Amino acid sequence: MTSATEVFDDQQRELCAIVVMRAMLEDYCAEKNISFEEAFLEFAASKAYFMLFDFSTGLWREGPDYLRYVFVEDFH
């Protein structure tokens, strides 16, 4: 059996990361009543952002809820 990191190339991992990030940020915006840009700037300044795009962490393959947990725990 092969792992997910062996099946996907970096371009596919990046796309997955972006999809998960976008879904998480849309939920975060709605809850906090802030703009997407504001939420993105908060997220881009967090450790969670760097972890998401460091594909060795595997965070890119988790869902938006887990990404949000990592972001909120780091940022707040």
N, C-alpha and C positions, 0 to 999 in steps of 0.2 A: 504494500500500500504506500502511495506517495503522499507527502504532506502538501498543504496548500501553498507553501513557499516554493515547492518544486514545480507545481502546476502552472503558476502565474509568473509572467515576466514583470519587470519593473514598471512598464507602461500600464499593464493591467492592474498592478497593485496601486499605482497612483490614482487610476480612475476609481477604484473601489474606495480609496481613502477620501477622495473628493466627494463621492456620493454619500458616504457616511457622514462626513463633516457637514455637508450642506443640509442633510436631514436633521442633524443635531442642532445646527444653528437656526434653522427655521423654527424648531420647537422652542429653543431658547429665546428667540426674538418674541414669539407669541406670549410666552410666559412672563418675560421681563418687560414687555411693551417697549422694546427698543428697535432701532433699525437694523437691518441685516449688516450694514457696513459697521455699525458700532459693535455688534456682536462679533463680527469677523475680526475686527481690530483687537478686541479683548482676547479672542481665541488665539490669534496669531502671536500674541505676546506671552502665551502660556507654554509650559513644558509639554502639555498634552499635544499641542500643534507639532512640536518637534518629534515627539514620540510617534505620532500618527504617520509622519512621513519618513521615519526611520523604520523601514520595512522589517528589520530584524526583530522589532518588538511585537509584531503581530497585531498591533492595535488596529491596523487598517482592515482587518477581517472581522472585527467585532462590530456590533450594531451601534446605532446612534445613542441608545440609552447608556451603554457602557462608556462610550466616548464622553458623554456628558458628565457621567460620574467622575471620570478621571480629570476632566477639565475643571469641574466645580471644586473637587477636592484640592487641586493644585492652586487654583486661582483665588479661592476664598478662604 
